[in-house]
Amino acid sequence: MKVLLTNDDGPPSSKVSPYIFAFYQHLTALGWDVKVVVPSSQKSWIGKAFHITEVTKGRYFYPTKPDGLTGETSETSRPLKEGEVAEWILLDGTPATCANVGLHNLYPGEIDLVLSGPNLGRNTSSAFALSSGTIGAALDGALTKTRSIAVSYGTVVHPTPAAYFEPAHVLACRIITHLWDNWGNDDGGLRTGEVDLYNVNIPLVEGLSTDESLPIIWTSMWRNSYGRLFKAVSSATPGKPERTMSAAGPDALTAEEPSAESTSTGSTAGTLAFKFSPAMDGLIHPEESSLPVGSDGWAIFKGYASVTPLRAGFAEPPEDTRDIKDRVWKMKL
């Protein structure tokens, strides 16, 4: 099987993209031919966006053992050198761009499965899913009628013990293999009546490293909401610097250090400057009573792995079964 692996966290990085290199090795150990096309830098919270006026440029990247954190880049493809694991492609574009270019320009007609992730942090609930570049790349794969799975690792313990990483990869591969072998049906599916894509969330908790695997639950998506995502800032007025949201999102391993641009001031009247700084405590730490049983938000609250079948389309109310003539608008002028 030939797999296209992408993400929204970019190339291997101990801070913002700690999972992709080891995950790639687990996938290749299954005997799969894995092609990697990822953004050249961190692209969280970008959804299914495309850059449509810029030229998307790319480079070849050659990650090296043992952790992929180092490696040469090249403008042109070349043979592997000693210690290099594979040839990856880094694109100066969005996750959805990586998926689409991989499917249609780099490996047209060759890819069986698009895998996006593993994301640093959960992608449970509509508030996160509709913002997620990880899910955005999987949606692009689904819209091109290719089986697609988004995988995210929820950060529950801060800092997350590195001992949780390996069992998370093992469990993710088990889930992916099962989904591939038993792909579900959906009367509204884009591809031969199949489920368009799956959204998988695995919480990084102690149960991963025990003999008993985490429970894996079929879930629906928790329909929630968010409020303020940005705060006003000023770089001209002195103020006390504050730690800000990491580019990797609310589940990041560490917060970013303050910078002059992110300095908070007592008054920002007349200032049109805003920095991404979401008020997310209610989404990361919701009350259990607010979580519908069987939803992905409820599953991660319980410490369960969740698998959510999705359609590549906006959710709609139940089908309108009225005759078409009764569905014509009649408005008084």
C-alpha positions in Angstrom: 0.0 0.0 0.0 1.2 3.5 -0.8 0.5 6.2 1.8 0.8 9.9 1.6 1.8 11.2 5.1 1.3 14.9 5.9 0.7 17.1 8.9 0.2 20.7 10.1 3.1 20.7 12.5 5.8 20.6 9.9 9.1 18.7 9.8 10.5 17.0 12.9 10.9 19.4 15.8 11.2 18.6 19.5 8.9 21.5 20.3 6.2 21.7 17.7 6.4 18.4 15.7 7.7 15.7 17.9 5.8 12.7 16.5 6.0 12.5 12.8 9.5 10.9 12.4 8.8 7.9 14.7 5.3 7.6 13.3 6.8 7.4 9.8 9.1 4.6 10.9 6.2 2.7 12.4 4.2 3.0 9.1 7.2 1.8 7.0 7.6 -1.2 9.4 4.2 -2.3 8.3 5.6 -2.7 4.9 3.8 0.3 3.5 5.4 2.7 0.9 5.1 6.0 2.7 5.6 9.3 0.8 6.0 12.4 3.1 4.9 15.8 2.0 4.6 18.3 4.9 4.6 22.1 5.4 8.0 23.6 5.7 7.0 25.3 9.0 4.3 25.0 11.6 0.8 25.5 10.2 -1.7 24.8 13.0 -5.2 26.4 13.1 -5.2 27.0 9.4 -8.1 24.6 8.6 -8.4 23.6 4.9 -6.9 26.8 3.6 -4.9 27.2 0.4 -2.6 30.0 -0.7 -4.0 31.0 -4.1 -1.9 34.0 -5.1 1.6 32.8 -4.1 3.7 30.3 -5.8 4.1 27.3 -3.5 7.8 26.3 -3.5 9.3 23.2 -2.1 12.5 21.5 -1.1 13.7 18.0 -0.6 14.5 17.0 3.0 16.6 14.1 4.2 16.0 13.3 7.9 18.7 11.4 9.6 18.7 8.8 12.4 18.0 8.6 15.3 15.2 11.2 15.6 15.0 13.0 12.3 15.7 16.4 14.0 18.6 17.0 11.7 18.9 16.6 7.9 20.0 18.3 4.8 17.7 20.1 2.4 18.2 20.2 -1.4 16.5 22.1 -4.2 16.7 18.9 -6.3 16.2 15.3 -5.6 19.4 13.2 -4.9 20.4 9.8 -3.7 20.4 9.1 0.0 23.6 9.5 2.0 24.7 7.4 4.9 22.5 7.8 7.9 19.6 9.4 6.0 16.3 7.6 6.3 14.3 8.8 3.3 13.6 11.7 1.0 10.8 13.9 2.2 9.3 17.0 0.6 8.7 20.3 2.4 6.3 22.7 0.8 5.9 26.4 1.7 2.2 25.9 1.9 -0.7 24.7 4.0 -1.5 21.2 5.0 -4.3 20.9 2.5 -1.9 22.2 -0.2 0.6 19.4 0.8 -2.2 16.8 0.5 -3.4 18.1 -2.9 0.0 18.6 -4.4 1.1 15.1 -3.2 -2.0 13.5 -4.6 -2.2 15.3 -8.0 1.3 16.6 -8.8 3.9 14.5 -7.1 2.3 11.0 -7.0 -0.8 11.2 -9.3 -2.9 8.0 -9.2 -0.5 6.3 -6.8 -1.8 7.0 -3.3 -4.2 4.6 -1.6 -4.4 6.4 1.8 -3.8 9.9 3.1 -2.6 10.1 6.7 -2.5 13.5 8.4 -0.7 13.8 11.7 0.0 12.8 14.4 -1.0 16.3 15.5 0.5 17.7 18.7 -2.7 18.0 20.7 -6.3 16.9 20.4 -8.6 17.6 17.5 -11.8 16.7 19.3 -15.0 18.8 19.1 -16.2 21.0 16.3 -14.4 24.1 17.7 -11.0 22.4 17.1 -11.9 20.2 14.1 -13.2 23.2 12.0 -9.9 25.0 12.8 -7.5 22.1 12.4 -4.9 21.9 9.7 -4.5 18.2 10.4 -8.2 17.5 9.6 -8.0 20.1 6.8 -5.4 17.9 5.0 -7.5 14.8 5.5 -10.6 16.6 4.2 -8.7 17.5 1.0 -7.8 13.9 0.6 -11.4 12.9 1.0 -12.6 15.5 -1.5 -10.3 14.0 -4.1 -11.9 10.6 -3.4 -9.0 9.2 -1.5 -9.4 7.4 1.8 -8.1 9.7 4.5 -7.5 9.5 8.3 -6.5 12.4 10.6 -4.6 11.3 13.7 -4.1 13.5 16.8 -2.4 12.9 20.2 -4.1 14.7 23.0 -1.7 16.3 25.5 -3.1 15.4 29.0 0.0 15.4 31.2 2.3 18.4 31.2 5.1 17.8 30.4 4.2 14.6 28.5 6.5 11.7 29.4 8.4 10.6 26.3 7.6 7.0 27.3 4.0 7.6 26.1 5.1 8.3 22.5 6.0 4.8 21.4 2.8 3.1 22.7 0.8 5.9 21.1 2.4 5.1 17.7 1.7 1.4 18.2 -2.0 2.1 19.0 -2.4 4.5 16.1 -1.0 2.0 13.7 -3.4 -0.7 15.0 -6.4 1.7 14.6 -5.3 2.8 11.1 -4.8 -0.8 10.0 -8.2 -1.8 11.3 -9.9 1.1 9.6 -8.2 0.3 6.3 -9.2 -3.4 6.5 -12.8 -2.6 7.5 -13.6 0.7 5.9 -17.1 1.7 6.7 -20.1 2.4 4.4 -22.0 5.7 4.2 -24.9 6.3 1.7 -23.6 9.9 1.4 -20.0 9.0 0.9 -18.1 10.6 -1.9 -16.1 7.5 -2.8 -18.2 4.4 -3.7 -20.5 4.8 -0.7 -17.7 4.8 1.8 -17.1 6.9 4.9 -15.1 9.9 3.6 -12.6 10.2 6.4 -12.0 9.3 10.0 -10.8 11.5 12.8 -8.7 9.6 15.4 -7.7 11.0 18.8 -5.4 9.3 21.2 -4.9 10.8 24.7 -1.3 10.5 25.9 -2.0 9.0 29.3 -0.4 6.4 31.5 -2.7 3.7 30.2 -0.9 3.7 26.9 2.2 2.1 28.5 0.4 -0.6 30.5 -0.4 -4.1 29.3 -4.0 -3.2 28.9 -4.6 -0.9 25.9 -6.8 2.1 26.1 -10.5 1.6 25.3 -11.2 2.7 21.7 -14.7 4.2 21.2 -16.7 5.0 18.1 -17.7 8.6 18.7 -19.6 11.5 17.2 -18.3 15.0 17.2 -19.0 17.2 20.2 -20.8 20.3 18.9 -19.4 23.1 21.0 -18.4 26.8 20.5 -15.6 29.2 21.4 -15.4 32.9 22.2 -12.5 35.3 22.0 -9.5 34.0 20.0 -7.4 37.2 19.8 -6.3 39.9 22.2 -5.3 43.4 21.5 -1.6 44.1 21.8 0.7 47.0 21.4 4.4 47.1 20.8 4.7 50.8 21.5 3.4 51.0 25.1 5.5 49.4 27.8 3.8 46.6 29.6 4.4 43.3 31.4 5.2 40.6 28.9 3.0 37.6 29.1 3.4 34.0 27.9 1.3 33.4 24.9 -0.3 30.5 23.1 2.2 28.3 21.4 2.0 28.1 17.6 1.3 24.4 18.1 -2.0 25.2 19.8 -3.6 24.8 23.2 -2.2 21.3 23.7 1.4 22.2 23.0 4.1 20.8 25.2 5.2 24.3 26.3 4.0 27.9 25.8 6.0 30.4 23.8 8.2 32.9 25.5 7.0 36.5 25.4 8.1 38.9 22.7 7.8 42.6 22.1 4.9 42.1 19.7 3.0 40.0 22.3 3.4 42.5 25.2 0.1 43.0 26.9 -0.8 46.6 27.9 -3.3 48.1 30.3 -5.0 50.1 27.4 -5.1 49.3 23.8 -7.5 52.0 22.8 -7.0 53.1 19.2 -4.6 50.2 18.5 -5.5 47.9 15.7 -3.1 45.1 16.6 -4.2 41.7 17.7 -2.4 38.4 18.5 -3.8 34.9 18.6 -4.4 34.2 22.2 -7.6 32.1 22.6 -9.5 31.7 25.8 -9.7 27.9 25.7 -9.9 26.7 29.2 -13.6 25.7 28.8 -12.6 23.6 25.8 -9.5 22.0 27.2 -11.1 21.5 30.7 -14.8 21.3 30.2 -17.3 20.2 32.9 -18.2 16.5 32.4 -21.9 17.4 32.5 -21.4 19.5 29.3 -20.1 16.6 27.3 -22.5 14.4 25.4 -21.9 10.7 26.2 -20.4 9.1 23.2 -18.9 12.3 21.7 -15.2 12.7 21.0 -14.9 15.4 23.8 -16.4 13.0 26.3 -14.0 10.2 25.2 -10.8 12.3 25.7 -12.2 13.5 29.0 -12.5 9.8 30.0 -9.0 9.0 28.7 -10.3 6.9 25.8 -9.1 6.8 22.2 -11.9 8.0 19.9 -12.6 7.3 16.2 -15.1 9.6 14.5 -16.4 8.9 11.0 -16.9 12.1 9.1 -18.3 13.4 5.8 -16.3 15.9 3.7 -19.1 18.5 3.9 -20.9 20.9 6.2 -23.4 19.3 8.5 -27.0 19.9 7.4 -30.4 19.5 9.1 -32.4 16.4 8.2 -33.2 16.1 4.5 -36.1 18.3 3.4 -38.6 15.9 1.9 -41.2 18.4 0.8 -42.1 18.7 -2.9 -39.9 21.1 -4.7 -42.8 23.5 -5.4 -43.4 23.8 -1.6 -39.7 24.7 -1.1 -39.8 27.9 -3.2 -39.6 31.0 -1.0 -42.7 33.2 -0.9 -41.8 36.6 0.6 -44.0 39.6 0.9 -42.5 42.7 -0.7 
